[in-house]
Amino acid sequence: MEKIRTYLQGGLSGTELKVIALVLMVLDHIHYFFGFTGVIPEWFSMLGRLSAPLFLFCLVEGFTHTHNRKNYFLKVYLISIFMNGLLFFMQFAKVLNRPDGFIPLNGMMTAFVLLMVMYQGLDWIKEKRWLRGFAALILPIVWPIIGGMLSNLFPQLATPLGLAAYTVLPIWNSNSDAQLSIMVIGILLYVFRKHRKLQVCAFSGFTFLYYFVYFGHILSGLPDFAWSQMFVQYYEWYGVFAGLLMLCYNGQRGSGHQKFFYVFYPAHIYLFYALSWGLYLLMH
């Protein structure tokens, strides 16, 4: 209780928020990779809904306060290229697919890469560097449309464009971790970063309206839908509670451990995938 009281008084540093997000992410991924066993509780993923918003919040703080944005971007970009390049071959060449067809579709690094480009675009616009600013802000959003049009016009380019869209020129709709709603949340967190309460209100409002109200309205058209399912089945909106932890942020970077976070994300994804593959074979 004393530690909890201390945190409430002194707040949480950036490192502490990342650790909380990491633990919640691991719980979510345990359910994601080993859910087929039937023994992993659903609440692992319920708690895991808070991890992505917290990581986005930490991305905003990291990008805002880093002394070298290019270096910060490059580290995330290289991890994104590696993970999404592997995903491309898993998905389309059917390489390294688990026997049941499952493949890891984890792509938060894609969202981070695109958002950092857009953050820089917003800053350039603020500096009245209009052309590069609007290009950096708009191109990441319209690139999937441009890529799709080029693939239709020149079918011979479909494969190289697809590979590019998963690697060096990533697109926001390539995986569920980089969908448009995540882009909107990331932008809201950045735009209101200097006004914490307004930032959290914007994040919480959009998250609830999109994932609960909007999705609930869409799902209400299903014959067997009940609103109670929004609490036990369609619980993406639980991410709204990450706002409470954002309010606890004390503005301090913390001890860092940057290399650990960079390595841990891809390492635990493929470790869990390998373990789930072995467990699947044992069970079947």
Contacts in CASP RR format, 6 or more apart in sequence:
PFRMAT RR
TARGET T0000
AUTHOR 0000-0000-0000
METHOD contacts of the structure
MODEL  1
MEKIRTYLQGGLSGTELKVIALVLMVLDHIHYFFGFTGVIPEWFSMLGRL
SAPLFLFCLVEGFTHTHNRKNYFLKVYLISIFMNGLLFFMQFAKVLNRPD
GFIPLNGMMTAFVLLMVMYQGLDWIKEKRWLRGFAALILPIVWPIIGGML
SNLFPQLATPLGLAAYTVLPIWNSNSDAQLSIMVIGILLYVFRKHRKLQV
CAFSGFTFLYYFVYFGHILSGLPDFAWSQMFVQYYEWYGVFAGLLMLCYN
GQRGSGHQKFFYVFYPAHIYLFYALSWGLYLLMH
7 16 0 8 1.000
7 248 0 8 1.000
8 248 0 8 1.000
10 250 0 8 1.000
11 248 0 8 1.000
11 249 0 8 1.000
11 250 0 8 1.000
12 20 0 8 1.000
12 245 0 8 1.000
12 248 0 8 1.000
12 249 0 8 1.000
12 250 0 8 1.000
13 249 0 8 1.000
13 250 0 8 1.000
13 251 0 8 1.000
13 252 0 8 1.000
13 253 0 8 1.000
13 254 0 8 1.000
13 255 0 8 1.000
14 58 0 8 1.000
14 61 0 8 1.000
14 249 0 8 1.000
14 251 0 8 1.000
14 252 0 8 1.000
14 253 0 8 1.000
14 254 0 8 1.000
14 256 0 8 1.000
15 253 0 8 1.000
15 254 0 8 1.000
15 255 0 8 1.000
15 256 0 8 1.000
15 257 0 8 1.000
16 254 0 8 1.000
17 54 0 8 1.000
17 57 0 8 1.000
17 58 0 8 1.000
17 245 0 8 1.000
17 246 0 8 1.000
17 248 0 8 1.000
17 249 0 8 1.000
18 54 0 8 1.000
18 55 0 8 1.000
18 58 0 8 1.000
18 257 0 8 1.000
18 261 0 8 1.000
20 54 0 8 1.000
20 245 0 8 1.000
21 50 0 8 1.000
21 51 0 8 1.000
21 54 0 8 1.000
21 55 0 8 1.000
21 58 0 8 1.000
22 51 0 8 1.000
22 261 0 8 1.000
22 264 0 8 1.000
24 47 0 8 1.000
24 48 0 8 1.000
24 50 0 8 1.000
24 51 0 8 1.000
24 54 0 8 1.000
25 48 0 8 1.000
25 51 0 8 1.000
25 52 0 8 1.000
25 55 0 8 1.000
26 268 0 8 1.000
27 44 0 8 1.000
27 45 0 8 1.000
27 47 0 8 1.000
27 48 0 8 1.000
28 44 0 8 1.000
28 45 0 8 1.000
28 47 0 8 1.000
28 48 0 8 1.000
28 49 0 8 1.000
28 51 0 8 1.000
29 106 0 8 1.000
29 268 0 8 1.000
29 269 0 8 1.000
29 272 0 8 1.000
30 40 0 8 1.000
30 44 0 8 1.000
30 272 0 8 1.000
31 40 0 8 1.000
31 41 0 8 1.000
31 42 0 8 1.000
31 44 0 8 1.000
31 45 0 8 1.000
32 45 0 8 1.000
33 104 0 8 1.000
33 272 0 8 1.000
33 273 0 8 1.000
33 275 0 8 1.000
33 276 0 8 1.000
34 40 0 8 1.000
34 272 0 8 1.000
34 275 0 8 1.000
34 276 0 8 1.000
34 279 0 8 1.000
36 100 0 8 1.000
36 102 0 8 1.000
36 276 0 8 1.000
36 280 0 8 1.000
36 283 0 8 1.000
37 279 0 8 1.000
37 283 0 8 1.000
42 232 0 8 1.000
45 235 0 8 1.000
46 235 0 8 1.000
46 238 0 8 1.000
47 238 0 8 1.000
48 238 0 8 1.000
49 235 0 8 1.000
49 236 0 8 1.000
49 237 0 8 1.000
49 238 0 8 1.000
49 239 0 8 1.000
49 241 0 8 1.000
49 242 0 8 1.000
50 238 0 8 1.000
50 239 0 8 1.000
50 241 0 8 1.000
50 242 0 8 1.000
50 245 0 8 1.000
51 242 0 8 1.000
52 108 0 8 1.000
52 177 0 8 1.000
52 182 0 8 1.000
52 239 0 8 1.000
53 185 0 8 1.000
53 203 0 8 1.000
53 207 0 8 1.000
53 239 0 8 1.000
53 242 0 8 1.000
53 243 0 8 1.000
53 246 0 8 1.000
54 242 0 8 1.000
54 245 0 8 1.000
54 246 0 8 1.000
55 108 0 8 1.000
56 111 0 8 1.000
56 115 0 8 1.000
56 182 0 8 1.000
56 185 0 8 1.000
56 186 0 8 1.000
56 189 0 8 1.000
57 189 0 8 1.000
57 242 0 8 1.000
57 246 0 8 1.000
57 249 0 8 1.000
59 112 0 8 1.000
59 115 0 8 1.000
59 116 0 8 1.000
59 186 0 8 1.000
60 119 0 8 1.000
60 186 0 8 1.000
60 189 0 8 1.000
60 190 0 8 1.000
60 193 0 8 1.000
61 193 0 8 1.000
61 249 0 8 1.000
61 251 0 8 1.000
61 253 0 8 1.000
62 72 0 8 1.000
63 69 0 8 1.000
63 72 0 8 1.000
63 116 0 8 1.000
63 119 0 8 1.000
63 190 0 8 1.000
64 190 0 8 1.000
64 193 0 8 1.000
65 253 0 8 1.000
66 72 0 8 1.000
69 116 0 8 1.000
69 120 0 8 1.000
72 116 0 8 1.000
73 113 0 8 1.000
73 116 0 8 1.000
73 117 0 8 1.000
75 262 0 8 1.000
76 109 0 8 1.000
76 112 0 8 1.000
76 113 0 8 1.000
76 116 0 8 1.000
76 262 0 8 1.000
77 113 0 8 1.000
79 109 0 8 1.000
79 262 0 8 1.000
79 265 0 8 1.000
79 266 0 8 1.000
80 107 0 8 1.000
80 109 0 8 1.000
80 110 0 8 1.000
80 112 0 8 1.000
80 113 0 8 1.000
80 167 0 8 1.000
80 170 0 8 1.000
81 167 0 8 1.000
81 168 0 8 1.000
82 266 0 8 1.000
83 106 0 8 1.000
83 107 0 8 1.000
83 109 0 8 1.000
83 266 0 8 1.000
83 269 0 8 1.000
84 107 0 8 1.000
84 109 0 8 1.000
84 110 0 8 1.000
84 166 0 8 1.000
84 167 0 8 1.000
84 170 0 8 1.000
84 174 0 8 1.000
84 175 0 8 1.000
85 163 0 8 1.000
85 166 0 8 1.000
85 167 0 8 1.000
86 96 0 8 1.000
87 103 0 8 1.000
87 104 0 8 1.000
87 105 0 8 1.000
87 107 0 8 1.000
87 166 0 8 1.000
87 174 0 8 1.000
87 175 0 8 1.000
88 162 0 8 1.000
88 163 0 8 1.000
88 166 0 8 1.000
88 167 0 8 1.000
89 95 0 8 1.000
89 96 0 8 1.000
90 96 0 8 1.000
90 97 0 8 1.000
90 103 0 8 1.000
90 104 0 8 1.000
91 103 0 8 1.000
96 103 0 8 1.000
97 103 0 8 1.000
98 273 0 8 1.000
98 276 0 8 1.000
98 277 0 8 1.000
98 280 0 8 1.000
99 277 0 8 1.000
99 280 0 8 1.000
99 281 0 8 1.000
99 284 0 8 1.000
100 280 0 8 1.000
102 276 0 8 1.000
104 269 0 8 1.000
104 270 0 8 1.000
104 272 0 8 1.000
104 273 0 8 1.000
105 175 0 8 1.000
105 176 0 8 1.000
105 177 0 8 1.000
106 175 0 8 1.000
106 177 0 8 1.000
106 269 0 8 1.000
107 174 0 8 1.000
107 175 0 8 1.000
107 177 0 8 1.000
107 178 0 8 1.000
108 177 0 8 1.000
108 178 0 8 1.000
108 265 0 8 1.000
109 265 0 8 1.000
110 170 0 8 1.000
110 171 0 8 1.000
110 172 0 8 1.000
110 174 0 8 1.000
110 175 0 8 1.000
110 177 0 8 1.000
110 178 0 8 1.000
111 172 0 8 1.000
111 177 0 8 1.000
111 178 0 8 1.000
111 182 0 8 1.000
111 183 0 8 1.000
111 186 0 8 1.000
113 170 0 8 1.000
114 140 0 8 1.000
114 170 0 8 1.000
114 172 0 8 1.000
114 178 0 8 1.000
114 183 0 8 1.000
115 183 0 8 1.000
115 186 0 8 1.000
115 187 0 8 1.000
115 190 0 8 1.000
117 136 0 8 1.000
117 139 0 8 1.000
117 140 0 8 1.000
118 136 0 8 1.000
118 137 0 8 1.000
118 140 0 8 1.000
118 183 0 8 1.000
118 187 0 8 1.000
119 190 0 8 1.000
120 133 0 8 1.000
120 136 0 8 1.000
121 132 0 8 1.000
121 133 0 8 1.000
121 134 0 8 1.000
121 135 0 8 1.000
121 136 0 8 1.000
121 137 0 8 1.000
122 133 0 8 1.000
122 137 0 8 1.000
122 187 0 8 1.000
122 190 0 8 1.000
122 191 0 8 1.000
124 130 0 8 1.000
124 132 0 8 1.000
124 133 0 8 1.000
124 136 0 8 1.000
125 133 0 8 1.000
125 134 0 8 1.000
125 137 0 8 1.000
140 172 0 8 1.000
140 183 0 8 1.000
141 172 0 8 1.000
141 180 0 8 1.000
141 183 0 8 1.000
143 165 0 8 1.000
143 169 0 8 1.000
143 171 0 8 1.000
144 165 0 8 1.000
144 171 0 8 1.000
144 172 0 8 1.000
144 173 0 8 1.000
147 161 0 8 1.000
147 165 0 8 1.000
147 171 0 8 1.000
148 161 0 8 1.000
150 157 0 8 1.000
150 161 0 8 1.000
151 157 0 8 1.000
151 158 0 8 1.000
151 161 0 8 1.000
151 162 0 8 1.000
165 171 0 8 1.000
165 174 0 8 1.000
166 174 0 8 1.000
170 178 0 8 1.000
171 178 0 8 1.000
172 178 0 8 1.000
172 179 0 8 1.000
172 180 0 8 1.000
172 182 0 8 1.000
172 183 0 8 1.000
173 179 0 8 1.000
173 180 0 8 1.000
181 210 0 8 1.000
181 211 0 8 1.000
184 206 0 8 1.000
184 210 0 8 1.000
185 203 0 8 1.000
185 206 0 8 1.000
185 207 0 8 1.000
188 199 0 8 1.000
188 202 0 8 1.000
188 203 0 8 1.000
188 206 0 8 1.000
189 199 0 8 1.000
189 202 0 8 1.000
189 203 0 8 1.000
191 202 0 8 1.000
192 198 0 8 1.000
192 199 0 8 1.000
192 202 0 8 1.000
193 199 0 8 1.000
196 246 0 8 1.000
196 247 0 8 1.000
196 249 0 8 1.000
197 247 0 8 1.000
199 246 0 8 1.000
200 243 0 8 1.000
200 246 0 8 1.000
200 247 0 8 1.000
203 240 0 8 1.000
203 242 0 8 1.000
203 243 0 8 1.000
203 246 0 8 1.000
204 240 0 8 1.000
204 243 0 8 1.000
205 240 0 8 1.000
207 237 0 8 1.000
207 239 0 8 1.000
207 240 0 8 1.000
208 237 0 8 1.000
208 240 0 8 1.000
210 237 0 8 1.000
211 236 0 8 1.000
211 237 0 8 1.000
211 239 0 8 1.000
211 240 0 8 1.000
212 230 0 8 1.000
212 237 0 8 1.000
212 240 0 8 1.000
215 230 0 8 1.000
215 234 0 8 1.000
215 236 0 8 1.000
215 237 0 8 1.000
216 225 0 8 1.000
216 227 0 8 1.000
216 230 0 8 1.000
216 234 0 8 1.000
219 225 0 8 1.000
219 229 0 8 1.000
219 230 0 8 1.000
219 234 0 8 1.000
220 227 0 8 1.000
230 237 0 8 1.000
END
